[in-house]
């Protein structure tokens, strides 16, 4: 497989309501389980999102992965 065959699409959606912020990131890549013990510079994003928001969802699927977060801003 050539490097150019590995190009992924990414989409970001941000929605600010009166009292909540919703962020969704979707890509066409395959979900990889975070393993920070193998590389201390990778695999910390989900942990950071969980520390800074009230809700984090990860939905892997055959066409990509969707990560959603929700934060109260009131």
C-alpha positions in Angstrom: 0.0 0.0 0.0 1.3 3.4 -0.9 1.4 6.3 1.6 -1.1 8.3 -0.6 -3.5 5.4 -0.2 -3.6 6.0 3.5 -5.1 9.5 3.3 -8.0 9.8 5.8 -10.7 12.3 5.9 -11.5 14.1 9.1 -14.6 16.1 10.1 -15.1 18.4 13.1 -18.4 19.6 14.3 -18.8 22.1 17.2 -22.1 23.2 18.7 -22.4 25.7 21.5 -25.8 25.8 23.2 -26.8 28.0 26.1 -25.4 25.7 28.7 -23.5 22.9 26.8 -20.7 22.5 24.3 -20.8 19.5 22.0 -17.8 18.5 19.9 -17.7 15.6 17.4 -14.6 14.5 15.5 -15.1 11.8 12.8 -12.4 10.2 10.6 -12.1 7.4 8.1 -9.4 5.6 10.0 -9.5 2.5 12.1 -9.8 2.8 15.9 -6.6 1.9 17.8 -6.7 1.1 21.5 -4.6 3.7 23.3 -1.4 2.2 24.7 0.6 5.1 26.3 2.9 2.6 27.9 4.3 1.7 24.5 4.9 5.3 23.5 4.6 8.1 26.2 3.8 10.7 23.5 0.7 9.0 22.1 -2.5 7.5 23.4 -3.5 10.2 25.9 -6.2 12.0 24.0 -9.2 10.1 25.4 -7.8 10.4 29.0 -7.5 14.2 28.5 -11.0 14.4 27.1 -12.5 12.5 30.0 -10.7 14.7 32.5 -12.0 17.9 30.8 -15.6 17.0 29.8 -18.6 15.3 31.4 -19.1 12.8 28.6 -16.9 11.1 26.0 -18.1 8.6 23.4 -16.0 6.6 21.0 -17.9 4.8 18.2 -15.7 2.7 15.9 -17.2 1.4 12.7 -16.2 0.0 9.3 -16.1 3.4 7.7 -14.2 5.2 10.5 -14.4 6.4 14.1 -16.5 9.0 15.7 -15.5 10.7 19.0 -18.0 12.9 20.8 -17.6 15.1 23.9 -20.0 17.1 25.9 -19.1 19.9 28.4 -21.4 22.0 30.6 -20.6 25.7 30.1 -23.2 27.3 32.4 
